[in-house]
Amino acid sequence: MLTTLDDKAVLSSRSEDKDALKALITDTLDAILDSIEDDSAFSGIDPYRLRDAVAGLGFLPEEGMEWQDTMESIRKTILPNMLRPWSPSYMPHLHSPALLESIASELIIAVFNNSMDSWDQSPVATEIEESMIHGLCSLFGYEADADGTFTSGGSQSNMSAAIAHRDRYIAERLGWDVKKEGLPPEARKLRMYTSEIAHFSFQKSAHVMGLGYDSVVLLPIDRNARINIRKAEEIISKDAEEGYLPFLIIATAGTTDFGSIDDISSLRNIADRYGAYLHVDAAYGSGAIMSSRYKDRLGDIHKADSITIDFHKMFLLPISCSAVLVKERKALDCFLIHADYLNREEDEEDGYINLVGKSMQTTRRFDALKVYISFRTRGRRGYERIIDTAIENAAYLYQRISSDDAFVAPVRPELSSVVFALRGGDELNKRIRRELLSRGTVIGQTVYQDHVMLKFTLLNPALTHEHLDTLIATIKETAASLA
C-alpha cells in the first residue's frame, strides 16, 4: 500500500510517479471490491446518523494525512454507505449501473484530463467526439447536414435545443438577433408546448432563457400517458388565434415515470402548421434505437429538428454523458463566439476543430470516449440484448402485477418503467417504500391521478424474472407487516 504522496503530486514520465498512480488505483479498487459483500443496494442508514458520520470526517486539515489514513476513512464511512446501482434491489430512478468497460474509460478520461473546448487541448478527443456525433446523427436517421455536441446531461441538452430554436424562430419570424440584442418586445408571447408529465428541465430552461415558467404550456395526456394529440392541437390553435407565438413543441420519447412515448409524427404535423420547431427529449428512450425488435416504438424520431440522448440511462454509461443532435448544423451557431486565446478563426480555417463553438459549456470532459469504448466493445447486438432485457423485464413485471388483485398498474410500459401501487391507500405505499429503503432495497415513488404510486425502473441487465418475483413477494410481505 502507498503511504505518502509528499513528492508525488502529478503524473510524469518518472517511474516513481507511475508507480504511485498504480498503487493509488490498486488500493482504491481493492477498497471498492472489498466493500461489496452482498447484493443489497444500500446500507439502510438513516439520514441523521449518516450526516453525523460525515461530519466526523472533517473538512481541511492543516497538514495532509497519510494516504492510508485517507483510504481508511473511505473504507469505513464512505464506501459502505454508497448507493449501488448494480444491485438487483435498486430500481427507483433512471439511474443505471455502469458497464464494466465504461468504468475503465473513466480512468483514461481522468488521467489525461483533456478539455473539449479547443483542438489544442484535446486533439484526438476532438476527432473522436466529432466521429461519434456524426455516427449518432446517422443512427437516428439524420442526413449529412446534421450535427450535435456532447453535454453534461439531458437538462443541458434540452436547454441547448430550446435556446437554438428560440433564436432561429425569432430571427426568421421577427427579424431580430437575440445573440446581439437580447430578447425582443414580443418575447412575452413566445410559447413552448410539452406533456404535463415531461421533464422539468423545460421550465428551468424557460427561466434561464428569460421567458419564465408561464411560457411553457403543459399539454394533457391520454390514458397511455402520452400527449393527447386532439387536445394539444386545440390548445395550440387557440393560443395562436390569441396572438401567442408557438415556437417549439417538445415530444418525449420515454417520460421519466412511465417511459411513455409521444406521437412524434402527429406533433411534427402540428409544428409545421404553426411554424414551430419540434424537439424530442429522448433522454430515456433513445437506447431503444439499438433494438431491432423495439426501435419502432420511438416512432418517426428522425422527423424532429433536434433530439436529446442520454447515455447514462438505457445505454448504461457512467454519469454524466449526454448529447443533443440537430437536423441542421446551423442551429448550433447561437453558441458560436470567437476568442483570441481559444478558438481563433485562422486555426479553424486550417482544419483545427474547436468544439466550444457549438456548446453551452467551455471546459468539458471527454465523455465521448465512454460511448466509443462501449459501442466498440458491445456492438449493436450486444446493446440490443441489454435493451431487450430491460424492456422485456418490464413487460413481465407488468403482467405479474396487473394479474394480481393486490396491485393496481395503470399504464402498460413501453420501455422499462412500471408504475403500480398496492391496494390499501397512499400512506401504505409511502410506508412500504421507506421500510424497504431501511432494509437496503430501493424502489421509486411518484404520483398518478393524485394517488401515491410505487415505481420500478428496470435498467439493470442482470435482473431476472426470479428477482422480480422475489421483490413482488417482499412488497406484499412488507405490506402485511405494516398493516
Salt bridges, closest charged atoms under 4 A:
ASP7 OD1 - LYS8 NZ 2.91
GLU16 OE2 - ARG14 NH1 3.30
ASP17 OD2 - ARG14 NE 2.88
ASP34 OD2 - ARG75 NH1 3.30
ASP38 OD1 - ARG84 NH1 3.57
GLU101 OE1 - ARG378 NH2 2.74
GLU106 OE1 - ARG365 NH2 2.60
GLU106 OE2 - LYS370 NZ 3.02
ASP120 OD2 - ARG344 NH2 3.73
GLU129 OE2 - ARG364 NH2 3.02
GLU130 OE1 - HIS134 NE2 3.69
GLU130 OE2 - LYS358 NZ 2.65
ASP145 OD1 - ARG329 NE 3.47
ASP147 OD2 - ARG329 NH1 3.35
ASP147 OD1 - LYS358 NZ 2.77
ASP167 OD1 - ARG166 NE 2.90
GLU172 OE2 - ARG168 NE 3.97
GLU233 OE2 - ARG273 NH1 1.91
GLU234 OE2 - ARG230 NH1 3.01
GLU242 OE2 - LYS238 NZ 2.65
ASP257 OD1 - LYS455 NZ 2.98
ASP272 OD1 - ARG268 NH2 3.04
ASP300 OD2 - LYS303 NZ 3.36
ASP305 OD2 - ARG268 NH1 3.03
ASP310 OD2 - HIS312 NE2 3.14
ASP310 OD2 - LYS313 NZ 2.43
GLU328 OE1 - ARG168 NH2 3.31
GLU328 OE1 - LYS330 NZ 3.84
GLU345 OE2 - HIS338 ND1 3.99
ASP347 OD2 - ARG344 NE 3.09
GLU348 OE1 - HIS338 NE2 3.05
ASP367 OD1 - ARG365 NH1 2.92
ASP367 OD1 - LYS370 NZ 3.14
GLU384 OE2 - ARG380 NH1 3.43
GLU392 OE2 - ARG293 NH1 2.56
ASP404 OD2 - LYS476 NZ 2.88
GLU414 OE1 - ARG226 NH2 3.16
ASP426 OD1 - HIS451 ND1 3.58
GLU427 OE2 - LYS430 NZ 3.50
GLU435 OE2 - ARG439 NE 3.08
ASP469 OD1 - ARG400 NE 3.01
